[in-house]
Amino acid sequence: MSKPLIGVTTYLNPAKWGVWELPAALLPAAYPRMVQAAGGLATLLPPDEDPASAEAVVARLDGLVIAGGADVEPARYGAQADPRTGPPARDRDAWELALIHAALATGTPLLGICRGMQLLNVALGGTLVQHLDGHVGGVGVFGTHTVRPVPGTRFASITPETTKVPTYHHQSLDVLAPALTVGAHADDGTVEAVETADGWVLGVQWHPEMGEDVRVMRALVEAASAV
């Protein structure tokens, strides 16, 4: 059986390497490495100037990962920006929202990580808390905290026990989108995983790519193999 092709979204930021300083499509190597460790083939999906291309891109994929990154622009969920909300990444918001809608329309297995889970909630009509303390280890340092699965959910079938996870975020879900179900919580009540009843769609608030546990990614790869 051929390995499924998993697309992973990227940043679009200035970068410097060697003698060059240019706009670059960036992604921490931990993302494709986790796809590979879970049995998939990884391909990177930089923002496209034409979000309408998302349907054609998703049609060539077996699975999709919406990666972590910048804060979702509050205007996307009808809110004014809090002073602590980061600068918008409008091209990335538009592209990834189009990818999410294309994946949902076609039944392509979808995993949202950190920002990806938040954007999934926004795409389906939910809102976000714009600032939350206690879910980072420091500036540029991942923290850890406990995640407790909700019995009977897809996430609980993947990770049935309470686990410690790598985390780095200052925003979280507020109003849950009607199509989503909570799959896990942190000890402070923060929603840490969401999923849909139909199709294979899962969002996690932490960063599994920064840990050793590949079960979430392996579940995506297995779902992508079955499509």
N, C-alpha and C positions, 0 to 999 in steps of 0.2 A: 504494500500500500504506500502511495506517495505521501510525503509529509504535507500537511495543509499550509497554505500561504496566509500568514497573519500580518496585516498592515498595522503599523504603529505610527501615530501622529508625532510631529516634531515641533520644536520651537522655530522661529524665524528671527534671528538676532544678529547683530554685528559680532564678529569673532576675529581673533588674530592668531595666525600660525605662520611660522617661518617669517618670510618677508611680507606676508599678506595681511591685510586688514579689510575684510569684506563682509557683506551680509551673508549669513550662512544658515542652512537648515541644520539644527542641532538636536541631539538627543543623547542623554546619558547612555553609555554602552550597556549599562545594567538591563535596560529594557530588551534590546534584541537578544542579549545573552540569556535572559530568562525564557524568552520565546523558544530559543534553541534548546535550552536545557529541558523544556517541557515537551519537546518533540516536534516543534513547528519550524517552518521557514519564516524568517523575519524580513519584511520590506518596509522602508521608511516612507511616510506620506507627508511631505512638506506642504504648508498652506498653498492652495491654488488661488490665483486671482479670480478665477471663475468658479464659484461654489457649485454651479450647475454641473460641473465635471464629477461631482461626488458620486452620482449614480453610476457612471461608467467605471469609476475606480472601484467602488464596492462590488460591482458585478464581477470583477476579476479576483476578488479576495475570497478566502474561506472563513476568515475571522478578522475582527477589528479591535484594536486597542486604542482608546483615547487616553493619551498620557497626561501626566501632571504638568504643572506650569503656572502661568500667570493667572491672576484673579479674573473671573468672568466679569465682563462689564455689567454693572448694576442695571443699566438701561435695558438690558436683555430680559430682566424680570421686573421691570417697572419701578425701580428704586433709584433714589439719588445716591451718589457715591459718598460713602463714609470717608473721612479724612485718612483713615488707616488702610483703605483699599488701594491696591497698587494700580499703576497706569494700565489702561486698556490695551488688549492685543486684539484689535477689531478684525484683522484679517484671519487670525487664527480662530476667533469665536465663530465667524461666519462659515469658515471651511469645516470646522469640526461639527457644528450644528447640522450642516448639510450632510456630512458623513453619518452622523447619528440617525437622522431621519431616513437616509437611504438604507442603512442597515436594518432599522426597524421595519421599513416597508418590504424588504426582501427576506426577512428572517435570518439575516447573517448574524452569527454569534458575536456578541459585543461585550467587551470588558472596559469599564471606565475606571481609571486610577486617579485618586485625589481630585484634581481639577476635573478629570474626566467624569467622575461620579457627580460632581456638582453641575457640570454642563448637561449631563443626562437628565438630572432633575429639572433644570431650567428648560430644556428642550421639550419636556413633557408637561410644563405648566407650573412647576414648583418655584420656590424662592430660596434665597440664601441668607444666612447670618454673615454679616460682613467682617466681623472680628470676633475671635475666640482666643482666649489665653490657655496656655498649658499644653499645647499639642505640638510643640517643637522643643528640641533640646538646647537651642540657642541659635544665634544667627549663623546660618549655614551648617547647622549641626542637627542631624536627625535625633528625635527623641524616641522613646518607647512607651507604650501603654497597653493595657489589657483590652481585648475585644471579646465580647460574649455573644455567641450566636443565638438567634431566635429559633427555638425548636420548630421543626416542620418546614423550614425554609430551604431553598436551594443552597444557600451559603452553609447552613448547618449540615447539609449532606456532604459538602466538600470539606468543611472544617468543623467537626462536631464538638470539639472541646474548646474551652477558653484558652486563648493564646496571647502571647506578647507580640506586638507588631511594630515595625519601624514607621514613624510618623513625622510629617513636617507640613503643617497647614495652620492657617489662622482664620479660615472660613469654614463653614459647615452648612448642612441643610437646615432650612427653617420650615417653611410649608412644604410638605411632601407632595410631589405630583400624584394625582389620582391613580395613575397606572402603575405606581411603584409600591412595593411592600418592603418594610424594613427587615433586613436579614441579620443585623448585628448592632450592638451598642457598645460604646465605651462606658467605663464605670461612672462617668459624670453625666451619662444620658445622651451624649452626642451620637447621632446616627453614623454608624461606621460601615454599613453595607446596605445596598438596596437591590431589588430585582423585580422583574416583571413576572406575571403569572403565565403569559404566553411567550413562546420562543425562549432562546437562551440569551438573557440580558442580565448582567451583573455589574454593580458598581461597588468599589471599595474605597474608603476614605484614606487609607494608609498607603504605603509604598512597598508592595510585596517584592518589587525588583531589588530593594535594598536589603533584603533578608535572605534566608536560606530555604524558606518554605515555598515550594513551587506549585503547591496544590491548586491554587486559584488559577494560575496560568495553565496548568495541565488540564484543568477542567474545561477551559476555553478551547484549548487545542483539541481535546477529545470531542467537544461539541462541533468544532469546525470540521473534524474528520468525518463526522456523521452526516453532514449536510449533503 
